[in-house]
Amino acid sequence: MPFLTLVVTALVHRLRGDDPERGDVPGWVMITVMTAALVLAILIPFRTAIVDAVQTALTSVTSGGG
């Protein structure tokens, strides 16, 4: 029975948000959304240049640099 009490106490402590290792979830969501927006902002106007550069690099690697 003491084990069950310990587990329940730890669970309640964790759910109350007293854990300093819990992190900042809204902050990470904002960083993820902003990163996706930056990727789209770069990808949309430069899509053809990026695709051409990647295809050239892949061709160079697969053909032995020639």
C-alpha positions as CSV (number, residue, x, y, z in Angstrom):
1,M,0.0,0.0,0.0
2,P,2.8,2.5,0.6
3,F,3.9,2.1,-3.0
4,L,0.5,3.0,-4.3
5,T,0.4,6.1,-2.1
6,L,3.9,7.1,-3.4
7,V,2.8,6.7,-7.0
8,V,-0.4,8.7,-6.5
9,T,1.4,11.4,-4.7
10,A,4.0,11.7,-7.5
11,L,1.3,11.7,-10.1
12,V,-0.6,14.5,-8.3
13,H,2.6,16.5,-7.9
14,R,3.4,16.1,-11.6
15,L,-0.1,17.1,-12.8
16,R,-0.2,20.2,-10.6
17,G,2.7,21.6,-12.7
18,D,5.3,21.9,-9.9
19,D,7.8,20.0,-12.1
20,P,10.6,22.5,-13.2
21,E,11.5,20.1,-16.0
22,R,8.1,20.3,-17.6
23,G,9.0,23.0,-20.1
24,D,7.2,25.7,-22.0
25,V,4.8,24.0,-24.3
26,P,3.2,27.2,-25.8
27,G,6.7,28.5,-26.5
28,W,7.7,25.4,-28.3
29,V,4.5,25.4,-30.3
30,M,5.2,29.1,-31.3
31,I,8.8,28.2,-32.3
32,T,7.5,25.3,-34.5
33,V,4.9,27.4,-36.2
34,M,7.3,30.2,-36.8
35,T,9.9,27.8,-38.2
36,A,7.3,26.3,-40.6
37,A,6.3,29.8,-41.7
38,L,10.0,30.7,-42.4
39,V,10.5,27.6,-44.4
40,L,7.4,28.4,-46.5
41,A,8.5,32.0,-46.9
42,I,11.8,30.9,-48.3
43,L,10.5,27.9,-50.3
44,I,7.7,29.7,-52.1
45,P,9.7,32.4,-54.0
46,F,12.9,30.3,-54.5
47,R,11.4,26.9,-55.2
48,T,12.7,26.5,-58.7
49,A,16.2,27.7,-57.7
50,I,16.3,25.2,-54.8
51,V,15.0,22.3,-56.9
52,D,17.6,23.1,-59.6
53,A,20.4,23.3,-57.1
54,V,19.4,20.0,-55.5
55,Q,19.1,18.2,-58.8
56,T,22.5,19.6,-59.9
57,A,24.1,18.4,-56.7
58,L,22.5,14.9,-57.0
59,T,23.5,14.6,-60.6
60,S,27.0,15.6,-59.7
61,V,27.2,13.0,-56.9
62,T,25.6,10.2,-58.9
63,S,27.6,10.8,-62.1
64,G,30.9,11.0,-60.3
65,G,31.4,14.7,-60.5
66,G,31.6,14.9,-64.2
